[in-house]
Amino acid sequence: MSDVRRKLLLVAAGMAVASTALAQTWPAKPVRFISTFGSGSPADALMRLVGQKIAEPLGQPVIVETQAGAGGLLGAQAVLRAAPDGHTYLYTISTTLVTTPHLVKARPVEMKDFAAVITMAKAYTCMLAASSFGPNSVRELIAYAKANPGKVAYGSNGVGGTYHLEMEMIKQKHGVDITHVPYKGGNDGLMSAAAGNIPVAFAPCSSITPQARAGKVKFLAVLEMRRAPDYPDVPAMGEQLPDYEKISGGTDIWAPAQVPATIVRRLHAEIDKVLAQPDVRARMKEIGFPYDGTALEDMAAQRRKDYEIAGRAVKVADRKSTRLNSSHGYISYA
């Protein structure tokens, strides 16, 4: 055996011993979750509830620290700057690592820099239309847009946002001309449609329900391949358009890639136990975040698939002249 090979084996053995020792003593100090969600938001409230409940089995305090902005990049970078000892994690919307890297020229973070821990909750979103708009389904919308090119507009949650990218893919596949109107948030488009200012928009399904009950808007589709259990009467986009490609949404927890797998599995298990508790399930349903409980391996595979779809969608949307301003946290034309 050569000296070089012997040294490499010794280094590898040393790293394995250190990793095992770290896992056996973990957690040795408070566990910190850096959240990219705004303080007081439903997602923020969910993480704080889960944090309180996992503190006891972990035997250490759990701290939720908000670092929002730049499409989640600020929080992701903060996690990567911390020691990868299993005491600092990223809590963010899935698009932070799925979509945002495709929208920036110099990528400060990549999905490969992180290890999947758990998707705590799915975020069901829907396509909606103003109640006065003629089409009552996505297929009818496409037919109407083809008959009236350039005369239909849709509102999204901003240039490069998931709604924008998915709609541009639909437009490209079905050859329709629908004008994009970017808003700062999903609910802004919803309220504009409710006021009759725009015919089509996207928003969280839970936010649409009150406006639909008031007769101001109507559901066109839930952005899923199959109908959502919480919205059984709303047709899925996948059943209306078989060629639909979904960029999954959810609240994800990620660890730095160097964190030992045994620690990642332990944290996944503890969080999953909490998410199965009846009071937590009830709270999640109340705020419109249905329980996911995705297996660790399934989450990693799903996010890799989402990343590939997002990359294709960005190309379709022709966002070569678009950048994400990491100082201010918005997407703008270069």
HELIX and SHEET records of a PDB file:
HELIX    1   1 ASP A    3  THR A   25  1                                  23    
HELIX    2   2 PRO A   42  LEU A   58  1                                  17    
HELIX    3   3 ALA A   70  GLY A   72  5                                   3    
HELIX    4   4 LEU A   73  ARG A   81  1                                   9    
HELIX    5   5 THR A   95  VAL A   98  1                                   4    
HELIX    6   6 THR A  100  LEU A  103  5                                   4    
HELIX    7   7 MET A  111  ASP A  113  5                                   3    
HELIX    8   8 VAL A  138  ALA A  147  1                                  10    
HELIX    9   9 THR A  162  HIS A  174  1                                  13    
HELIX   10  10 GLY A  186  ALA A  194  1                                   9    
HELIX   11  11 CYS A  205  ARG A  213  1                                   9    
HELIX   12  12 MET A  237  GLN A  240  1                                   4    
HELIX   13  13 ALA A  261  LEU A  275  1                                  15    
HELIX   14  14 PRO A  278  GLU A  286  1                                   9    
HELIX   15  15 LEU A  296  VAL A  316  1                                  21    
SHEET    1   A 5 VAL A  62  THR A  66  0                                        
SHEET    2   A 5 VAL A  31  SER A  35  1                                        
SHEET    3   A 5 THR A  88  ILE A  93  1                                        
SHEET    4   A 5 GLY A 250  PRO A 256 -1                                        
SHEET    5   A 5 PHE A 114  LYS A 122 -1                                        
SHEET    1   B 5 ILE A 178  PRO A 182  0                                        
SHEET    2   B 5 VAL A 152  SER A 156  1                                        
SHEET    3   B 5 VAL A 200  PRO A 204  1                                        
SHEET    4   B 5 THR A 125  ALA A 130 -1                                        
SHEET    5   B 5 VAL A 217  VAL A 222 -1                                        
SHEET    1   C 2 THR A 322  ASN A 325  0                                        
SHEET    2   C 2 TYR A 330  TYR A 333 -1                                        
END                                                                             
